[in-house]
Amino acid sequence: MLGTLLSSLTSLSTFLSRAFLIAAFIPALLFVFLHALMLYLWNWGVRGWLEGQLMDSSAAHRGIVFAALFIGVWIGAYLVAALTPLWTRTLEGRNWGALRKPGTAHHRRRYDELTGRINNAVGVYARIETRRAGWRNAVTAAARAAPAAAAAPPASATTAPAVEHLRALQTIYAMVPFGDLDTAYANLAAEIGTMGVTPELKSLAEALPLLTDYASHRAQSEHSRLLAERNMSFGIAEDIAPTEFGNVGLAAESYAMRAYQCNLTQIWGALRQAAQKDDKLAPALEDAKTQLDFLVASYFLFLAWSLPWALVFALRGEMVWSAVFALGGPWLAWALWYGAAVERYRVMQDLITSLLDSLRFQVLGNLHLCQPMDLEEERALWRALDLTIGNGQPGNLRYRPGTTP
């Protein structure tokens, strides 16, 4: 995962920056405000103090109080900034301990389900293309050997309902099972063999190839859609995280390995250095990291606000309010902050893959390595770089002529 490396981005490194204000100060301010609001509304000895300190006092006194509150929130924001990398790793599931296993099993099932649907789509259009010529030949052979059609032939009893079923699937843009197509062609050949080439059967024979084209194209588009969904939501099959957030965070590394056989973690520093010269990608990555930090911090601070209040209400015997905060707080945190954080992390992974696609040759140039001539040579180069420099195994890398490594 790139979570630890991503925390090195400058979004939280400069405590007077716009990024710090968004990612740390605003969540801390919201946290303090929500607590103050709860204390004020429930009047547990605080409403009078707040009114006395902030409403019924002199301007100078109010200024001192506001300054003290501001300093307190600012210090809290420092703490939020320091904890954000830990919170990010927690959402990724990297420090779950014994809880990691059941979470991983759940997402493994999701991954396997997607993989099964992908394989099913591939199987449908692969079998269609394999059987297409055989279906056509079977219908043609049946037509040649068929008797002359009667003057008033009976209506199709099996082919017409099968074709109507296929048309109904096309109307709702649904996947067509291979068996349904195979049955329709078998019924057509059988009815032509017994009834002859009637006008109805001729019309059905003309419709079936078009429905076959639809079934093949629909299966191919489903394959592409599901494959993209799996690639955006998971890393490699051998490394499934226990959370959706963590699995999304593996997408860029998985893409780098799948496309180029590149260990993205190893070259992340060099890639970021090259990105600093790009006026569009670098600011976009920083903004995405800032927004991600804001959402992660808000998620945990919202939990830290709602759960203690649930306990306070329970101790006071107000069980209805305790249940509202104990159940509603985590649900809102998951529905609002966590869901948004997952999508922002997804955007961030897409930006990282864009960095890799556009800047990887600059990385090789900065390392004084020879540029590959094709994709196969490039993959071999990235594998060699990972083995020799990343793992310290014996090997050699050829530096670019005329440069000093």
TIGU-474159 format. One record per residue (C-alpha): residue number from 0; x, y, z. Coordinates in steps of 0.05 Angstrom, whole numbers, plus 5000, padded with zeros to 4 digits. Example, Ala and Ser with C-alpha at 12.3 -4.5 7.8 and 13.67 -1.06 7.14 Angstrom:
% TIGU-474159
(0,(5246,4910,5156))
(1,(5273,4979,5143))
% end
This chain:
% TIGU-474159
(0,(5000,5000,5000))
(1,(5020,5072,4989))
(2,(4986,5097,5051))
(3,(5051,5109,5089))
(4,(5085,5140,5029))
(5,(5025,5184,5013))
(6,(5028,5213,5083))
(7,(5094,5244,5063))
(8,(5058,5291,5015))
(9,(5062,5363,5035))
(10,(4988,5370,5052))
(11,(5003,5364,5127))
(12,(5076,5382,5130))
(13,(5068,5458,5130))
(14,(5025,5479,5189))
(15,(5009,5547,5160))
(16,(4987,5521,5092))
(17,(4919,5519,5060))
(18,(4923,5443,5062))
(19,(4934,5443,5138))
(20,(4874,5489,5148))
(21,(4829,5444,5107))
(22,(4855,5376,5128))
(23,(4867,5388,5202))
(24,(4843,5455,5229))
(25,(4772,5453,5201))
(26,(4758,5382,5227))
(27,(4786,5402,5295))
(28,(4743,5465,5296))
(29,(4681,5425,5277))
(30,(4697,5375,5333))
(31,(4702,5430,5385))
(32,(4640,5465,5360))
(33,(4597,5402,5363))
(34,(4618,5388,5434))
(35,(4605,5460,5454))
(36,(4537,5458,5421))
(37,(4518,5394,5458))
(38,(4540,5424,5524))
(39,(4501,5488,5511))
(40,(4437,5453,5489))
(41,(4435,5405,5547))
(42,(4453,5459,5598))
(43,(4497,5418,5642))
(44,(4527,5477,5678))
(45,(4558,5503,5615))
(46,(4505,5548,5585))
(47,(4512,5599,5639))
(48,(4588,5599,5635))
(49,(4587,5607,5559))
(50,(4537,5663,5562))
(51,(4577,5697,5616))
(52,(4643,5690,5580))
(53,(4621,5704,5509))
(54,(4557,5745,5512))
(55,(4554,5785,5576))
(56,(4627,5804,5582))
(57,(4669,5861,5555))
(58,(4699,5862,5485))
(59,(4769,5853,5514))
(60,(4747,5793,5555))
(61,(4713,5761,5495))
(62,(4776,5773,5454))
(63,(4818,5736,5506))
(64,(4769,5679,5509))
(65,(4766,5672,5433))
(66,(4842,5675,5429))
(67,(4848,5620,5480))
(68,(4797,5578,5443))
(69,(4832,5590,5377))
(70,(4899,5569,5407))
(71,(4867,5507,5435))
(72,(4836,5488,5369))
(73,(4902,5501,5334))
(74,(4939,5455,5381))
(75,(4884,5404,5370))
(76,(4894,5411,5295))
(77,(4968,5394,5304))
(78,(4946,5330,5339))
(79,(4896,5315,5283))
(80,(4951,5324,5232))
(81,(4997,5277,5270))
(82,(4943,5224,5277))
(83,(4917,5226,5206))
(84,(4969,5176,5178))
(85,(4951,5128,5234))
(86,(4877,5137,5220))
(87,(4889,5125,5146))
(88,(4925,5060,5161))
(89,(4867,5040,5207))
(90,(4816,5051,5152))
(91,(4861,5010,5106))
(92,(4858,4954,5158))
(93,(4932,4950,5167))
(94,(4931,4950,5243))
(95,(4868,4909,5255))
(96,(4903,4849,5286))
(97,(4856,4791,5296))
(98,(4798,4829,5264))
(99,(4835,4830,5198))
(100,(4817,4758,5181))
(101,(4740,4764,5180))
(102,(4744,4830,5143))
(103,(4790,4800,5091))
(104,(4744,4740,5082))
(105,(4686,4786,5068))
(106,(4723,4824,5014))
(107,(4752,4760,4986))
(108,(4681,4737,4973))
(109,(4667,4803,4937))
(110,(4730,4794,4896))
(111,(4713,4722,4879))
(112,(4642,4741,4860))
(113,(4667,4794,4811))
(114,(4718,4745,4783))
(115,(4663,4693,4773))
(116,(4619,4743,4736))
(117,(4679,4763,4693))
(118,(4693,4691,4676))
(119,(4620,4679,4660))
(120,(4618,4738,4612))
(121,(4682,4715,4578))
(122,(4655,4645,4573))
(123,(4590,4669,4541))
(124,(4622,4708,4484))
(125,(4678,4658,4474))
(126,(4628,4600,4467))
(127,(4585,4642,4421))
(128,(4643,4657,4374))
(129,(4663,4583,4376))
(130,(4593,4558,4360))
(131,(4569,4613,4312))
(132,(4592,4578,4249))
(133,(4565,4511,4273))
(134,(4496,4541,4287))
(135,(4495,4572,4218))
(136,(4515,4507,4184))
(137,(4464,4467,4223))
(138,(4407,4513,4202))
(139,(4432,4513,4129))
(140,(4436,4437,4128))
(141,(4366,4431,4158))
(142,(4339,4478,4105))
(143,(4370,4438,4048))
(144,(4342,4372,4073))
(145,(4275,4400,4094))
(146,(4210,4381,4059))
(147,(4170,4432,4022))
(148,(4130,4477,4068))
(149,(4056,4464,4071))
(150,(4007,4515,4042))
(151,(3982,4530,4113))
(152,(4041,4511,4158))
(153,(4030,4508,4233))
(154,(4058,4562,4278))
(155,(4126,4552,4309))
(156,(4117,4519,4377))
(157,(4189,4523,4403))
(158,(4231,4571,4361))
(159,(4184,4631,4365))
(160,(4180,4631,4442))
(161,(4256,4622,4446))
(162,(4268,4681,4400))
(163,(4217,4724,4437))
(164,(4253,4708,4501))
(165,(4319,4731,4470))
(166,(4286,4795,4445))
(167,(4259,4809,4515))
(168,(4329,4803,4543))
(169,(4355,4851,4490))
(170,(4299,4901,4506))
(171,(4324,4907,4578))
(172,(4398,4903,4557))
(173,(4408,4839,4597))
(174,(4461,4786,4589))
(175,(4440,4728,4544))
(176,(4458,4659,4572))
(177,(4494,4616,4522))
(178,(4445,4559,4533))
(179,(4386,4602,4511))
(180,(4420,4617,4444))
(181,(4439,4544,4435))
(182,(4368,4522,4449))
(183,(4339,4573,4400))
(184,(4384,4549,4343))
(185,(4370,4476,4359))
(186,(4295,4489,4359))
(187,(4301,4526,4293))
(188,(4339,4470,4259))
(189,(4291,4418,4286))
(190,(4228,4455,4264))
(191,(4257,4470,4194))
(192,(4273,4396,4188))
(193,(4200,4377,4201))
(194,(4160,4437,4176))
(195,(4204,4463,4120))
(196,(4226,4535,4111))
(197,(4160,4570,4128))
(198,(4155,4646,4125))
(199,(4154,4649,4200))
(200,(4215,4604,4208))
(201,(4252,4643,4154))
(202,(4238,4708,4192))
(203,(4263,4676,4257))
(204,(4325,4650,4221))
(205,(4341,4721,4199))
(206,(4330,4749,4269))
(207,(4374,4699,4306))
(208,(4442,4723,4278))
(209,(4425,4794,4299))
(210,(4407,4770,4369))
(211,(4472,4729,4369))
(212,(4512,4792,4353))
(213,(4477,4828,4410))
(214,(4491,4771,4459))
(215,(4565,4771,4440))
(216,(4573,4846,4445))
(217,(4534,4849,4510))
(218,(4578,4796,4542))
(219,(4641,4832,4519))
(220,(4617,4899,4547))
(221,(4598,4864,4612))
(222,(4668,4834,4615))
(223,(4700,4903,4605))
(224,(4655,4936,4657))
(225,(4666,4883,4710))
(226,(4741,4881,4698))
(227,(4745,4957,4706))
(228,(4704,4953,4770))
(229,(4749,4900,4799))
(230,(4812,4937,4779))
(231,(4786,5002,4811))
(232,(4763,4967,4875))
(233,(4817,4916,4888))
(234,(4891,4903,4882))
(235,(4920,4835,4864))
(236,(4883,4772,4885))
(237,(4938,4753,4934))
(238,(4933,4817,4974))
(239,(4861,4831,4995))
(240,(4851,4883,5050))
(241,(4797,4877,5103))
(242,(4763,4943,5084))
(243,(4737,4975,5020))
(244,(4782,5035,5034))
(245,(4843,4991,5039))
(246,(4827,4952,4975))
(247,(4817,5017,4936))
(248,(4884,5039,4962))
(249,(4917,4980,4927))
(250,(4891,4997,4858))
(251,(4950,5039,4834))
(252,(5002,4989,4857))
(253,(4963,4934,4824))
(254,(4958,4974,4759))
(255,(5033,4988,4759))
(256,(5049,4914,4768))
(257,(4996,4891,4718))
(258,(5014,4941,4664))
(259,(5090,4948,4671))
(260,(5113,4897,4723))
(261,(5134,4958,4763))
(262,(5139,4960,4839))
(263,(5106,5028,4850))
(264,(5125,5032,4923))
(265,(5199,5027,4905))
(266,(5198,5085,4855))
(267,(5146,5129,4890))
(268,(5197,5180,4914))
(269,(5227,5187,4844))
(270,(5158,5191,4813))
(271,(5137,5247,4861))
(272,(5202,5284,4846))
(273,(5186,5281,4772))
(274,(5114,5302,4785))
(275,(5137,5367,4818))
(276,(5153,5393,4748))
(277,(5083,5380,4723))
(278,(5038,5440,4733))
(279,(4973,5400,4731))
(280,(4985,5331,4760))
(281,(5025,5352,4821))
(282,(4973,5403,4847))
(283,(4917,5354,4832))
(284,(4951,5301,4873))
(285,(4963,5349,4931))
(286,(4890,5371,4929))
(287,(4866,5300,4928))
(288,(4910,5283,4988))
(289,(4885,5344,5025))
(290,(4812,5325,5014))
(291,(4827,5253,5033))
(292,(4859,5275,5099))
(293,(4799,5321,5113))
(294,(4750,5263,5104))
(295,(4791,5213,5144))
(296,(4800,5262,5202))
(297,(4726,5281,5200))
(298,(4706,5208,5202))
(299,(4745,5193,5265))
(300,(4729,5259,5300))
(301,(4655,5248,5286))
(302,(4661,5180,5320))
(303,(4699,5212,5377))
(304,(4642,5261,5385))
(305,(4582,5215,5380))
(306,(4605,5154,5419))
(307,(4625,5191,5483))
(308,(4559,5227,5483))
(309,(4523,5161,5476))
(310,(4559,5138,5539))
(311,(4543,5203,5576))
(312,(4469,5197,5559))
(313,(4469,5124,5581))
(314,(4500,5143,5648))
(315,(4446,5195,5658))
(316,(4392,5144,5643))
(317,(4369,5177,5578))
(318,(4371,5113,5537))
(319,(4334,5140,5476))
(320,(4386,5194,5465))
(321,(4441,5144,5481))
(322,(4415,5097,5426))
(323,(4409,5155,5377))
(324,(4482,5174,5386))
(325,(4508,5102,5393))
(326,(4474,5079,5329))
(327,(4462,5142,5289))
(328,(4531,5171,5299))
(329,(4571,5113,5270))
(330,(4520,5104,5214))
(331,(4526,5177,5194))
(332,(4602,5173,5199))
(333,(4601,5113,5153))
(334,(4549,5140,5104))
(335,(4578,5210,5099))
(336,(4652,5211,5115))
(337,(4674,5140,5101))
(338,(4638,5134,5034))
(339,(4666,5201,5011))
(340,(4736,5180,5034))
(341,(4732,5116,4993))
(342,(4713,5155,4931))
(343,(4767,5207,4943))
(344,(4818,5152,4952))
(345,(4794,5122,4886))
(346,(4806,5189,4852))
(347,(4874,5192,4883))
(348,(4892,5123,4857))
(349,(4871,5145,4787))
(350,(4917,5206,4793))
(351,(4975,5162,4814))
(352,(4965,5117,4754))
(353,(4964,5179,4710))
(354,(5031,5200,4741))
(355,(5060,5132,4727))
(356,(5035,5130,4655))
(357,(5062,5199,4637))
(358,(5125,5204,4679))
(359,(5154,5134,4685))
(360,(5205,5146,4629))
(361,(5227,5209,4665))
(362,(5239,5166,4727))
(363,(5282,5119,4686))
(364,(5319,5179,4657))
(365,(5331,5208,4727))
(366,(5360,5140,4747))
(367,(5406,5144,4685))
(368,(5377,5079,4658))
(369,(5371,5064,4584))
(370,(5302,5075,4554))
(371,(5267,5010,4533))
(372,(5248,4999,4461))
(373,(5181,4965,4472))
(374,(5134,4943,4527))
(375,(5165,4874,4536))
(376,(5234,4906,4546))
(377,(5204,4957,4593))
(378,(5172,4904,4636))
(379,(5237,4866,4639))
(380,(5273,4930,4660))
(381,(5224,4945,4717))
(382,(5229,4873,4742))
(383,(5305,4877,4741))
(384,(5303,4944,4778))
(385,(5259,4913,4832))
(386,(5302,4851,4839))
(387,(5370,4885,4839))
(388,(5357,4951,4875))
(389,(5293,4934,4913))
(390,(5313,4864,4937))
(391,(5389,4867,4930))
(392,(5392,4805,4887))
(393,(5452,4794,4840))
(394,(5441,4826,4772))
(395,(5461,4884,4729))
(396,(5428,4947,4701))
(397,(5456,4982,4640))
(398,(5463,5057,4650))
(399,(5449,5106,4593))
(400,(5512,5120,4553))
(401,(5543,5188,4567))
(402,(5514,5196,4636))
(403,(5542,5189,4706))
(404,(5499,5145,4751))
% end
